[in-house]
């Protein structure tokens, strides 16, 4: 049961940024989409840095957050932005 909860959480962490960034990029708001992707990436880098250096957060907790929450979110946001770009390109070709 715990494995299903973890997989479900990872899918949720990846699915929400995927849908959001696909919608934003398709509607032409790439600046906001890049900002969201940059924030997710920065949080991932900070957590990975915190797992190796003593900066006030437990290294195990930092790596757990990074690998179970922010890595799927970053991958989902990159895939969503790419899908939004492809759909926008297709929409522009049809007009």
Steps between C-alpha positions, in 0.01 A plus 500: 500500500783739578649447155172601340490817709856589398435434130175697519677792664773496236241489222317792658824696534572439131147532364409840639803686352457303175143619452572854620802557279339339196207743539723801559736437209215420261330827592822693438602580857846352477653748743281381784562139399876552508472668838310205645750254351791702636354508851450123498855448371647736759321320782634169370856631488475649850371171641774299328759746635345467847534122487879528485570805715376580851288810434226445758285230339525127556688349200272196480189720502652732238583211266156348555329828408729545202453152355133441582361849450710741305666271244166370368368857503795621295466216251125554475539872447761448227279247323196726533686799362620292206148373431362853522764622256419221255126570523555873454717433198226278355235767569711765326545277198124448461422873495 
